[in-house]
Structures are given as structure tokens and as C-alpha cells.
Amino acid sequence: MHLIDLITRKRDGGRLTPAELRTFAAEYAAGRYPDYQVSALLMAIFFRGLDDEEGFALMEAMLASGGRLDFTGLGRPVVDKHSTGGVGDKVSIPLAPLIAACGVAVPMMSGRGLGHTGGTLDKLEAIPGFNTRLSLVEAKAQVERIGCALIGQTGEIAPADKKLYALRDATATVEAIPLIAASIMSKKLAEGLTGLVLDVKTGSGAFMPEMGRAITLARTMVGIGERCGCPTVALLTSMEHPLGVACGNALEIEESIEVLRGGGPIDTRDLTLALGAEMLVLAKLVPDRGEARVVLEARLANGSALAKFREIVEAQGGDPRVVDEPAAVLPRAAEQAVVTAHRTGFVQQVAPRVIGRGIIALGGGRRTMEDAVDPSVGFHILVRPGQHAMRGQPLAAIFARDDAGIEAGKACIAEAIVMGESEFTPAALISHRVTGAGVEEL
């Protein structure tokens, strides 16, 4: 098969067959197609799209390009969660041990930072010694032993997707709905799941800012999951401002531990519980989301979720003292500063993309996949859109490695946080629920 034929046909609005997409995925994973041609095909797909059958065939092709986890005979449900990415979104870190503490197996596969958004793997690796690079054999053994593993995409799982993921980031084709759906679902279905919950971000800080396109993405992924026999639910959640207070790898680990202790910022806690409730219902451990929330809150209150996190950290080579003394174990920024409000008024915006780019400027994110990450830097965002703030009130704290970083952080906060006279109600944290039955507005 000549790849140029596929490029030409898709460029001109034609369809690709399942057989062609299977060959494409296998050949690219094996290194037989050059990146410059694959980039051209990605751009053709970006502009021309894929219909439902093409998108499903691409997902199947990427899934078939590698190995899979198999939990047949485990004797308990296997459920995971995936977020499309946001600033300050650390929910996977408290959520996985919380659900595992309820008796559900959670083989959580996550990614690194992409563009302006943070990555769960980078956050976990802020814990000294924590190893996210488990093989499939190691991950399966750990899930069977303690109920949870927090890992990255290995070369064994959907290798075609792993290569395409990096190429999409380098060719400005990330936002194509068929490519996002195929990428996410090929990885998740390789985990051997009995249920999947999706957190689809929308708003100014999301990869899919427009509500209509976010709903389309959610419906596409839910449809793929249902078609493959994996019951799937998606929640559409707001990324109009950073989630929680902490933005930056080590800082977000601290906030995650606060949630596991039963505290933490209200929005981080509420989203963790909402996604967790969906996971418990899919696991068929409880009949409805209300009862599920009661179970989850009990696991936070009695310390079993926190104990499970300690178990996971220790199993993956991390320093378990982080659970009790995060400030003593996690990397600390050399310099700190507080930015205060220059006037009294209402917070009009806290721009998440600006905050995300600010973390990169401080050294806490990547401009290229090869960049090293400083886990200690970042921000505490101390106000929310719609909140009233007095002149001199702290708006944000900056954590930087030097004075230049502090100045870069101040410039970021000055751009991101806008004060004004208008009082308003910010967008709801969770706006829609998408299942195989349709879209429900909450």
C-alpha cells in the first residue's frame, strides 16, 4: 500500500477503508512510513475528518498494533477514568486510590504534559523514586496484588498511537475529534476494562473549548466504548479556570494528598467524587450515584483511600513519607512571592491557558518532548472568577527557582487574573452527562 494514495484520497474528501487503516497503523508502528508523509495524512484528516466507521477502524487499528492487559478471572470490576486535559487537573491522583480502596481494580494509564496542560505522569514523578514506567506484566501483577497501578503508555500498548500522539503535538493536529477519540480509546480499551469514565473538558483552557465540539467528542468516545462492550460515561466539565488551587507538579501532589485526607479545594474534591461515583456505578458496586458518593466519602473519612495511595507509592518505588510529610519530601522551589490585587472588584477571569504557559515559562512544563521538567515550580491560584476581592488581597503565590522566574510569574498572573466591576456567576463545574442513551444537561 502506498501512503501517498491515502493522503491524496483523504485530501480530496474520500474515505479510507478499515483494511487500509490497519495496514497504516501496523506499518507506521514498525517504522516503515516516514513522519513527513504521516504528517500530511494527519493534516488531511484534520481538515477533512473521518466518519464514524473510519474513526472506529482507526481506533481498532491502533489498538491492534500492540499488546493488551487481560484481567479475565480477576473476580472484580476493572474501571478507569480519563481526562482530556486541563490546568491544575490532578484528579487522577486522588481518584485512583480512592476507587481501589472500594474494591475496584484501577489500571490507570496516563500521559505527560501536552501543550499548555499538565500531565499526571509528570506530577507523580515529582515524588522521589516514583516509577511510572512499568511493563504490562509488572502493571498487571501490581493491579492483581494491590488493586491499582499508575503507569505511562509503554511501547507495548498501542505503539502506533504513541508515535502519532507525539507527531500530532508537533504538527498542530491535536484538536481533530476523530484523532483524539481514536487515541484515547485505543489506550483505554487496551487496559482490559469493564467500564470507563471520561472527563471531557470544555471552556477557554480546554483543547476543545466549544461546548458543541466537546459534546461531539464525548459522544464519539462513548459510542466507541459501547460498541466494544465497555460501558462508558462522559462528564463535560469546565476548564474556564484552573482546577483547584495548586498548578505545578509537586504542588498538585500536595493538593491531591489533601483531598485523600478528606479536605482540599471544593472543586477538586467535588470533581473527584463525581467521577468516582460514576466509576462505582459502572463497577456495579452501588445502584446509583448518590449512594456511591456516600461510599466514597466514607473511604476518605476512614483513611483507607490515603492508605491505598501510600501502598501504591511504595509499590512503585516512591518515598511513602510523602503521604505524611509532603512538604518535607517533595521538591521545594527556592523562591516564592505573593501577587496581590491592585484594586477592589470582582475577578473577571483566571485564564487557564495563560497559567499553563506560565508554568512552562517557569520550567515546570515542556516546549518539546525532550525538555526536562522542574517539579518544584508553579502557582497557587487563590481566587476564582466571580469572587469579590479587596485591594491588597492575595490573588496568587508564585513558586520559582530564581528571581527571573518570580518576575516571569508576576507577568503571567498580571495577564491571567483580570479584575473588574461586574458581578457574575461562573460556569458550573459539571454541565452535561453523556451515555449511550444520549446527552443529559445537568
N, C-alpha and C positions, 0 to 999 in steps of 0.2 A: 504494500500500500504506500503510495506517495503522499506525504503530508501536504504538499502544495495543492493537491486536488481537494483536500478537505478545507484548506484555507480559502481557496477560490470559491468553493461552493457556499461556505458559510458567509463569506464576504458578500456574496450576491444574494443572500437571503434563503439559501437552500437548507435542506435537512441533512443531518448525519445519522447513519444507521447505528443500531446497537453494536453490530459486529465491528464497524469502523472505530467506534469509541473504545471498545475493548482492546482492539489492536493498538490504538493510540496510547492508552494508559499503560499497557504492558511494555510497549517499545520505549516510551519515554522513561518509565521507571528503570529500564535496563540501559539507559543512556544512549539509545540509538537515534534519537531525534535531537537536533541542535536547539539550544534555547532561543535563538533568533527566530526560527520557524514556529516554535511553540508560542512565543510571544505574539506573533502575528495571528495565530489561531485564537489566542485568548482575547486579543483586541477585536477580532471579528465576532466572537461570541459576546463580548461586552456590548457591541453596537447592535448586533442582530438578534441576540438572545438564543435561548434553547426552549423548545416547547416541553411540556411535562414529560413526554416519553423520552426525549433526548436527555433531559436533566436526570431522569431516573436511570437511564442507561449509563450516563457518565458516572453517577454515584456508584452503581454496581461495578463498573469497570475499575474505579479506583479502589473499591472495597476488595475486589478480586485480585488486585495487584500485590497483596501482601497476606500476612497471617491474621489470625483472629484468636481472641480469648474464648474459651469454652468452659462454661460453668455447669454443664449438664451434670446432674446428680449432686449439686451443692446442697440442695434442700432448703434454700431460702431465696427470696427475690433478689434480683440484681438490677439496680436502678442507678442512673447517673443524671447529672444536670450539666447543661452547657449555656454559657452566656456569649452573646455576640460581641461583647467587649465594651468597656467604658472606663472612665477616670474615677479612681477610688473604689472600683468594684472588686472587693476582696471576699465576696460572699462564699465562693467555693471553699475557702479555707475553714471557716467555722461550720459550713453546711455538711461537708463530707463526714467528719467525725460525729456530728450530731445525728445524722441518719444512720451511720454504722452503729451508734450506741442504741438504736431502736431495733437492731437485728436485721437490717438490710445490708446486703453486700454492695459496696460502692467502689468500682474500679474507675476512679476519676482520672481521665486523661485531659491534660490542659496544655496551653500554649504559652509562648513568650510574648513580650510586648510587640504590638503591631501598630505602626504609625503613632498616633498620639495616645493610644490606650496602653494600660499596663498589662502584664502577663502574670498569671498565677504561678508559673514556674519560677520566674524571677523573684517573686515575693517569698516563696518557700525557700529558695536558695539564700535568702538573707539570714536564715537560721544556720549557724555554723555547723558544717558537716552534712547538712541535709542533702540526700542523693535522690534526684528525680529521674535518673537515667536507668531505671530498672528494665530488664528484658521482660518479654512476655511470660517466660517461665517464672521469673522472680516475682512479677506482679501478681500472677495467678496464685502462687504459693502464699504470698502475703495476704491477699484477699481471703483465701480459704482459712488462713490462720487467725487473722485479727479483724477481718471484715472490711478492710479499706486499704487502698494504695493510691498515692497521689503522684502521678507519673507524667512524663512527657511522651510525645509521639516518637516511638522508636522507629528504626529503619525497617522493622518487621511489619508494622501496621500501615496500610495504605501508602506505600512508598511513592506512588505516582502523585498522591495528594501532597505529600511532604515537599516534593520538588516544585509542584505547581504553586503551593502556598507562598514559598519564597519568591517565585517569579512574578506572581500577581502583585505582591507588595512592591516589586521593583519596576513594574510596568503600568501602574495606575489602573489596574483592573480588579481591585479588591471588591468594589461595590456591586459587581454584577450578581444579581439574585441567584441565577442557576449555579454559578460557580461557588457562591457562599454555601448554598444548600447542599450541593454535592460534596463539598469539602467537609463540612461539619458532620453530615450524616454518614459519610463513609467511615470516618474515625469512630463515631459513636456506635454504629452498628457492628464494628469490629470488636467491641467490648463484650459481646455476648449478653446484651441487656434484655431484661423482661419489661423494662419501662424507661422512659426518658422524659425529662422536663427541660424545656428551653426557656431561657431568659432573653427575649429579643428586645434590645434597646432601641428607643426612638427619641428624637429630640436633637438639639444642636450638637451634643457631644457624641452622638452615635454614628456608626458607619452608614446607617440607614435613617437619616434624620426625619424623612417624611413619613407620617403615620400610615398612609396608604401603602407605601412600598414596604414598610415594616410588617404590616398585616399580610401582604402578599408573601414575603419571605417566611413568616411564621406558618402560613397555610401550606406553603410548598414543603417545608420540612416536616410538618405534622403529617402531611399526605404521604411522604416517603416512609416515615416511621410506621404508619398504619399499614401501608402496602407491604412492608417487610415483616409484619407480625409483631412489631414493637410498639405497644400503646404509647402515644406521645402527646404531651400537653405543652402549650407555649403560653407564657405570660408576657404581655407587652409592658415594659417598664420605662420610666422616664430617665433620660440622661440629659436633662436641661441644666443640671448642675452636678458636680461630683457627688458620689455616693458616700455618705458618712462624713467624717472629719479628716481622717488620715489619707494622704495622697503621696505615695512613695513606698518602696518595698518593705523596709524594716518597720516603718511607721504603720503600715497596713497589717503587718503581722501582730503588732501590739493591739490594734483595734480588734482584730479577729479574736484574740485571746480574751479581750474584754467581753465580747459577745458570748463566748463559750463560758464565761464566768457568770452569765446572766445579765450583763449590762450592755455597754456600747451605745453608740448613737441610735436614735429611734429608727431612722430609715434603714440603716444596715441590719438592725435586729428584725424589723418588720419584713424586709425582703427575704432574709434568711428563713424566717418562719413560714412565709407564704410559699416559697419554692419547696421548702421541706414538707409542708402539708400536702402539696401535690405529689411529691415523691412517695409519701406513706400511703396515699390513696391508690396510686398506681401499683404499689407493692402489695395491696390488698390486706394491709395490716389493720386498717380502720375503714369505716364505711363512708366517712365524709371529712371535709377539710376542717370543720370546726373541732371535731374530736381529735384529728391529727395535731392541731395546734396545741391542744391540752397535753398530749403525749410529749410533744417537743419541748414545751415549756417545763415539763416535769424533768426531762433529761438535762436541761440546763440547770435547773434548781438543785438537783441532787448531785451534780458534779460528774455524772457519768460521761457526758459529752466531752468535758475537759479532760477527763482521764483517758478517753479514747484518742484524743489528739496527742496526748503525751505518748501513748503507745505507738501511734503512727510515726511520730518524730523519732522515737528511739529505734523503731524497726528500720527506718530509712537513714540511719546514721547521724541524725541530728542531735544537738545537745538538748536533752529533755528538761534542763533547768530553765529553758525559755518559757515554759508553762508557768513557773512560779516567779521567775525574776527576769521578765523580758527586757527590762531596761539595762540589766547587768550583762545580758548575753548577746543581745542584738547590736549590730554596728551603730555607733552614735556619730552624728555629724559634729564636726569641730566647731562650727559657728552656728549661732541661732539669732534670730531677730523677729520682732513683732511689728506688724503693719497695723496702724490704727486709722479709724475713719476721720477724714479731714472735714466732715460736715455731718450734721444731723439729718436723717431722712430714712427712706426705705431702700433696701437693697433691691436694685432693679435686675441685676444678673450676676451670676457667678459662672463665667464661661468655661465649660469643662475642656474644650479643645485648647484654650489658652493655658489652662493649668497643666494639661498633659504635655504641651510643648515646653512649658516652663520646667517640668521635671526633667525632660530631655536636656534642656539647656544647663541644668544643674549637674548633669552627669548620671541621672537616675534612669535613663531610658536609652534607646538606640536610634541613631540615624541610619546605620547599616547593621546587618545581622552580625557583623564581626565585632561591633563595638562592645567594650567592657562596660558593665553597669556598676555604679556606686550605690549599694543598697541603703546607705545611711541618709541620703538627701531626700528632700521633698517638702511638703507643706502640711500644715493643719489649717483647714478652712473652717473658720469659726462662726460664719454667718450663712444664712440661706436666703434665696430670693423671696421677697415679700416681707422679710423681717425688718423691724424698725431698729435702727442703730443710732446711738448718740455720738456726737463729735468726741473723738478720743477713744472710742470703744475699740478693742482689738477686733480686727477683721480676719487676720491670718497670721500664722507663725511660719517662718522660713527656716529650713534646716539645710545648711550648705557646708561645703568642705573648706571654703575660704571667703575672704571679703568680696572677691569678684562674684562669687556665687550669690552672696547676700544681695548685692546690687542687681544682679540678673533676676533674682527672686522678687525684689521690690518692683521692678519694671513689669514683671509678669502679673503680680497682684494688682498693680495700678490699672492694667489693661483688662484683667478678668473681672474684677469686682467693681460694679458701677452703682453709684448711689443716686437717688433722685427723690422727687416729691410724691410720686404716685404710689398709692397703696393698692396692692393687688393680691390675688390668690394664686399661688404657683400651681403647676400641673400636678395631678395626682401621681403618686408613686407607681401604681399599677392601674393601667387603663383598660386592658382587654385580656380575655382568656380565649385561647384558640384550641379547639379539639377537633377530632374527626367529624363531629356533629356540626361544626360551624364556629362563628365568631360571636363571643358574648362581651358586651360592653359592661364594665364594672363600675 
